Amino acid sequence: MSHPHPELGPPPPLPEGGLRITPLGGLGEIGRNMTVFEYGGRLLIVDCGVLFPEEEQPGVDLILPDFTSIRDRLDEVDGIVLTHGHEDHIGAVPFLLREKPDIPLIGSKLTLALIEAKLAEHRIRPYSLEVTEGQRERIGPFECEFIAVNHSIPDALAVAVRTPAGLVVHTGDFKMDQLPLDRRITDLRTFARLGEEGIDLLLADSTNAEVPGFVTPERDITPVLRQVFARAERRIIVASFASHVHRIQQVMDTAHEYGRKVALVGRSMVRNMGIARDLGYLHVPGGLVVDVKSLDDLPDEDVVLVCTGSQGEPMAALSRMANRDHQIRIVEGDTVILASSLIPGNETAVYRVINGLTRWGANVVHKGNAKVHVSGHASSGELLYLYNICRPRNVMPVHGEWRHLRANADLAVLTGVPRERAVIAEDGVVVDLVDGVAKISGKVQAGYVYVDGLSVGDVTEASLKDRRILGEEGIVSVFVVVDSTTGKVVGGPHVQARGSGIDDEAFGAVIPKIEEALATAASNAVAEPHQLQQMMRRAIGKWVSDTYRRRPMILPVVVEV
């Protein structure tokens, strides 16, 4: 991955009494959040999440943080603190615990329940410590205090980390909804107390740093849902994150109010809502939820489906419905509600799904035309509020793309943080807190690690480049048999193309050029197969480029006899 600090080398040894902070994901991107704290030779990890692939990463299922910089030090990791249960914060935990299964996990009740369910699929039984807001725990040399924060999932926590090097506060993902559905507000009193104590470094969520004002309260969505339900003539299909318990609660309450039954669609949705219900975070009126198989027995006007796919994920239920590749088929008059924000990078996929649903006659309600979702991240007004309460000596924006990190740093400076103390880092850039001053000290490897099926890390950037070429330009294979002694052609050349848009018969025009290149090679006593392959590749590549202005993958094969 490109790096804006080419001058940085590996960090020097950490000065005695200093605290090292190394983000391995989440800075310069939305996802893959992972931060490593080091003090006295011991490590504490905060979050370990995944990033979901974009179109230019074909075939990739997940993208993990790069564990290379800590792989030889896993015995020194005292614990993994999980701030909340979203995939971009917990999704990579199974892959790290595969390497050392006994690293303790620390988190709230719901967060641990979600990750333990995920780990069970990997046949890993973790060591876990359940914590709640207000609790303090010593994890190796790190004294951690957990703080309630409001987010788009229950039980989210910020964490204050105390070491002799100073007090560091990591907000996790948060916002300041003053009237949350679960009445659990961001604990500004504790943030203020920590500010009075003296925060040496504040790591603050940057996702909405460019958005002015304050986030709309979650409860404002309920009247909009009621309007949509009142107008809907047939089925209502709601797409949401499989972890957004508050939104699903609002949908269930509204469905109950309008006399509709609710069916959950998608494995992750069924699993997560089952966990939330069992732990008391989701309150389901009796008889409201029905099995999806029983929907045929209900009239359309009595049905609400809750499914995954609000980000246009190709294999999620909603995308498959839009493509007519799902047991639930969209028909004229259905109402589809996309109850989520657009994660940067997913816009094209989401609008493709919206267009597909609209094509089949659905009325699609989304954030662009109705207030059916509010963000779970603090806007600029809330961040200013946080900085004024905390008065940190140093600030390090986290969780966001570059524009978000920069905007967040600018907000901190507006509240009085010196410009040189607002440290904008990115994945792999090491920041040391020494004598109360945070400075960049070096960089470590922090590239993308791709998961493709059962393979982890085997897919490289070169592999993805090949996949993109195959997908966009196709492949041309050239097969020839040569005499191993003389180098003369005794069979072929045979040319075949797939996905290039060029008819096989058209390659008759290039065969003389290939034969000419091979004859030249033979006259010059060139018989090494690799060299012959290169000559064939150049000959056919130039012809295809000149004739068709295309650059397919060319696969030359030389067989010696």
SEVEXMAR-110965 format. One record per residue (C-alpha): x, y, z; residue in one letter. Coordinates in steps of 0.1 Angstrom, whole numbers, plus 5000, padded with zeros to 4 digits. Example, Ala and Ser with C-alpha at 12.3 -4.5 7.8 and 13.67 -1.06 7.14 Angstrom:
BEGIN
512349555078A;513749895071S;
This chain:
BEGIN
500050005000M;501350354992S;502750545021H;503050925025P;506050895048H;508750735025P;511450885047E;510350675077L;512250365086G;511750105113P;511150275147P;514150285172P;513850105205P;511150255227L;512650495252P;512350375288E;509150505303G;507650575269G;504350445254L;504250335218R;501050345197I;500950155164T;497850155143P;497749845121L;494349935105G;491650195105G;493650505096L;493250615060G;490250375056E;486850295071I;487449945086G;490149705097R;490449895130N;493349775152M;495749965175T;498649815194V;499949985226F;503349895240E;504749975274Y;507649805292G;507949525266G;504249435269R;501549485244L;497849565246L;495649555214I;492549765210V;490149615184D;490949375156C;488549425127G;488149355090V;487749575059L;485349465032F;486749444996P;485949684968E;485349614932E;489049634923E;489749344947Q;487849064928P;487448734946G;488548874980V;486148795009D;487749005037L;490849215043I;492749175075L;495249385094P;498849275089D;500049095120F;503649085108T;504949345132S;503649155163I;503648795151R;506948715169D;505648895200R;502248735206L;503548595239D;503848955250E;500249045243V;498349085276D;494949125260G;492649245232I;490249515243V;487149525220L;485349855220T;482149715204H;480749435183G;480949565147H;482749365121E;485249635114D;486349605151H;486049235159I;486049055125G;489748975124A;489948835160V;489448475148P;492448505125F;494648645152L;493548385178L;494348115152R;497948205158E;497648225196K;494348105210P;494948205246D;495148575242I;492448715265P;489548905251L;488149205271I;484849355262G;481149425272S;478549145274K;477049195239L;480449245223T;481848915238L;478748725229A;479048835192L;482748745190I;482248415209E;479648315184A;481948395155K;484848215172L;482747905177A;482547875139E;486347865139H;486347605167R;488147855191I;487047885227R;488548215239P;489648335273Y;487348635279S;486748895306L;483449075306E;483649445316V;481149725320T;481250105321E;482950245352G;485049925357Q;488849935360R;491049635352E;494749595352R;495849415320I;499649365324G;501149705329P;498049875314F;495349995338E;492150015317C;489050215326E;485950155305F;483550435296I;480050415282A;479650565248V;476650575225N;476950415191H;474850225165S;475149905186I;474449855223P;477249815249D;479850025231A;482850135252L;485650385251A;488750285270V;491250495291A;494650335293V;496950445322R;500650375323T;503550555339P;503950715304A;500650895308G;496950865303L;495650775268V;491950775259V;490650575229H;487050675221T;486250385199G;483250455177D;480950705194F;478350975191K;476451195216M;472851115211D;471251275242Q;468051065239L;469250725229P;466650445226L;468350245254D;468850555275R;472650475277R;474350805268I;477950885262T;479450945297D;480551305294L;481051325331R;483751065330T;485351225300F;485351555319A;486951385350R;489651235328L;490251575313G;490651715348E;493151435356E;495051525324G;494751335291I;498151305275D;496851155242L;493251135229L;492550895200L;489251015186A;486750875160D;487051075128S;484350935106T;482051235106N;484551505113A;483551675080E;479851675089V;478751995106P;476552015137G;475251725157F;473951385147V;470151345146T;468751145175P;467850775168E;464350835180R;463651075152D;463550775128I;460450615143T;457950875129P;459550825094V;459150445097L;455550485107R;454850695076Q;456550435054V;454550155070F;451250345068A;451750395030R;453050045022A;450449835003E;452349505001R;455449355018R;458049575036I;461649465033I;464149635056V;467849605050A;470149685079S;473449595094F;473149265112A;474349425144S;472149735145H;469949615174V;468449965179H;467249995143R;465849635143I;464049715175Q;462450025159Q;461349815129V;459849545151M;458049795173D;456549965142T;455649625126A;453849525158H;452049865158E;450749805123Y;449849445128G;452549295106R;454648985113K;458548995110V;460848735095A;464548765098L;466548675066V;470248595065G;472448385088R;474248675105S;470948855110M;469248555126V;472348485148R;472948835160N;469348915168M;469048585186G;471948675208I;470649025214A;467248885223R;468648625247D;470848885264L;467949135268G;469049395243Y;466249325219L;462649315231H;460449105208V;456649105214P;455148755216G;454248605183G;455748885162L;458648695147V;457848415123V;459948175103D;460648285068V;459247955055K;455848045068S;455548365048L;453648195020D;450748155044D;450548525052L;449048805030P;451649045016D;450249335036E;451049155069D;454749085062V;457949265072V;461249105062L;464449215079V;467649125059C;471249205053T;472749375023G;472349745030S;475849805016Q;475249634983G;477249324993E;477049084963P;476148774983M;473848935008A;470148875007A;469149214993L;471549204964S;470348854955R;466748974956M;467649264933A;469249014909N;466348764911R;468748514927D;466848464960H;463848264971Q;462148594980I;461248764947R;460549144946I;457249224930V;455349544920E;454249734951G;456849594976D;458549854998T;462249825005V;463850035033I;467650075033L;468250155070A;471950245069S;474450495059S;476650465028L;480050345038I;482550535016P;483450314986G;480150124985N;478150394966E;478250214932T;477249884947A;474350024967V;472950224938Y;473149914916R;470949734941V;468550024944I;468250034906N;467749654905G;464949664931L;463249964914T;463349774881R;461149494896W;458649754908G;459749814944A;459450154962N;462950194976V;463250425007V;466850515016H;468750785034K;468850995002G;465051035001N;463850985037A;465250995072K;465450625077V;468950615092H;471250825113V;475050785117S;476650625147G;479550855146H;480051205162A;479751505139S;482051805141S;479951975168G;480151675190E;483951635184L;484452005194L;482451935225Y;484651635233L;487851825228Y;486652115250N;485751875278I;488851665276C;491451935269R;494051675257P;497651755254R;498051555222N;495551425197V;495651135172M;492651105149P;491650745142V;488950565123H;488550745090G;489950815055E;492551085051W;490051365046R;488351265079H;491651245098L;492651585086R;489251745094A;489351585129N;492951725135A;491752065124D;488852055149L;491351975177A;493552265167V;490552505168L;489952405205T;493552495215G;495552175208V;498952295193P;499152205156R;502352005162E;500551805189R;497751695165A;499451385150V;498051255117I;499350905113A;498150615091E;498350245092D;501850125102G;503050475113V;504450445149V;503750715174V;505650735207D;504350925237L;507451025257V;507651295284D;504051405275G;504751465238V;503451245210A;505651215179K;505950995149I;509050775153S;508950525124G;506850285105K;506149905104V;504649685078Q;500849725077A;499649625043G;496449445033Y;496149075041V;493548925018Y;491248635027V;490048434997D;488048125007G;490247925031L;493448105020S;494748385042V;497548605028G;498148394997D;496548654974V;498948934965T;498549264948E;500049094917A;497348834919S;494649094920L;496249284891K;496048954871D;492448904881R;491549264871R;493149214837I;491348884832L;488049044842G;488449344821E;490449224790E;490248844790G;493048604782I;494848494750V;496748164751S;499448074725V;500547704723F;503647594703V;505747274701V;509447324693V;512347084687D;514547094718S;517747064698T;517147304669T;514447534684G;512447494652K;508647484654V;507247134649V;503647204660G;501447514662G;501247794669P;497747754681H;495948064695V;492848074717Q;491048354734A;488548374762R;486848694773G;488848914750S;486148994725G;488448874697I;487248584676D;489748294674D;489648304636E;491048664637A;494248534652F;495148384618G;496648724610A;499148704638V;500348354634I;502848454607P;504248714631K;504648454658I;506348204634E;508648484622E;509648564658A;510348194665L;512248154633A;514448444642T;515048294676A;516047954660A;518548124636S;520048294666N;520347964685A;517748084711V;516047764723A;515447834760E;511647804766P;511248114788H;512948334761Q;510748184734L;507648254756Q;508648624760Q;509148654722M;505748504716M;504148734742R;505649044726R;504648944691A;501048874699I;500749154725G;501849424699K;499449284673W;496449284697V;497349634709S;497749774674D;494749604660T;492249624688Y;493649864713R;493349604740R;495649454766R;494549104775P;496548864796M;498748664772I;499748314783L;502348164760P;503147784763V;506247624748V;506447244748V;509847094739E;510046754721V;
